[in-house]
Amino acid sequence: MPHYISLMRWTSKGMAGLPGWRERVDEGERIIEDAGGKLRGIYVTLGRYDVVEIFEAPNDEVAVEILMKLQRFAAEHTETLRAFTREEAEQIIRRL
């Protein structure tokens, strides 16, 4: 299943709502699972981004659907990357 890495920066609304962050994470996990995906990890980070989330989704279209549903909270600005596992990358490289 494809992997996605979302780099997130909290908005002012997200900062104000930090006491409810655990509930937002739980709701996000439900959204991902309801779409057929899986939350693999969520990390609060130092540096340019506040949070890094790694999730799986059946395909890019479902990943976009998940991200649009998550954005309804308006708590973060996100940049999402499609990630390839080592095995997936090796298969691509073998075809070169």
C-alpha positions in Angstrom: 0.0 0.0 0.0 1.4 3.4 -0.9 2.9 5.5 1.9 2.5 9.3 2.5 4.4 11.7 4.7 2.6 14.8 5.7 4.7 17.7 7.0 2.5 20.0 9.1 2.7 23.4 10.6 0.1 24.4 13.2 -2.2 27.3 12.3 -3.2 29.8 15.0 -6.4 27.9 15.2 -4.4 24.7 15.7 -2.3 26.3 18.4 -5.4 27.5 20.2 -6.9 24.1 20.0 -3.8 22.2 21.3 -5.7 20.9 24.4 -7.9 18.9 22.0 -5.0 17.7 19.9 -5.4 14.1 21.1 -9.0 14.0 20.0 -8.0 15.4 16.6 -5.4 12.7 16.2 -7.9 10.0 17.1 -10.4 11.5 14.6 -7.7 11.7 11.9 -6.9 8.0 12.5 -10.5 7.1 12.1 -10.7 9.1 8.8 -7.7 7.3 7.5 -9.0 3.8 8.5 -12.5 4.5 7.2 -10.9 5.2 3.8 -9.0 1.9 3.9 -5.7 3.3 5.1 -3.6 3.1 8.2 -1.9 5.7 10.4 1.7 4.5 10.7 3.1 7.2 12.9 2.6 10.8 14.1 5.5 12.8 15.6 5.7 16.3 17.1 9.0 17.7 15.8 11.5 20.5 16.3 12.4 22.7 13.4 10.4 24.0 10.4 7.5 21.6 10.9 5.5 21.0 14.1 4.2 17.5 13.2 5.1 14.7 10.8 2.4 12.1 10.0 3.1 8.9 8.1 0.1 7.1 6.7 -0.8 4.5 4.1 -3.7 4.8 1.6 -4.8 2.4 -1.1 -3.9 5.0 -3.9 -3.2 8.7 -4.5 -6.9 9.5 -5.0 -7.8 8.1 -1.6 -4.8 9.9 -0.1 -6.1 13.2 -1.4 -9.6 12.4 -0.1 -8.1 11.7 3.4 -6.1 15.0 3.3 -9.1 17.0 2.3 -11.2 15.5 5.2 -8.4 16.2 7.6 -8.1 19.8 6.4 -11.6 20.6 7.6 -10.2 21.2 11.0 -8.0 24.1 9.6 -5.5 23.3 12.4 -2.5 22.7 10.2 -0.9 23.7 6.9 0.3 20.6 5.2 2.8 19.5 2.6 2.4 15.8 1.7 4.9 13.6 0.0 4.4 10.3 -1.7 7.0 8.0 -0.2 8.5 4.8 -1.7 9.8 2.0 0.5 13.3 0.7 0.0 11.8 -2.3 -1.8 9.6 -0.2 -4.1 12.6 2.0 -4.9 14.8 -1.0 -5.7 12.1 -2.4 -8.1 12.0 1.0 -9.9 15.8 1.2 -10.1 16.0 -2.4 -11.5 13.9 -1.2 -14.5 16.4 1.5 -15.4 
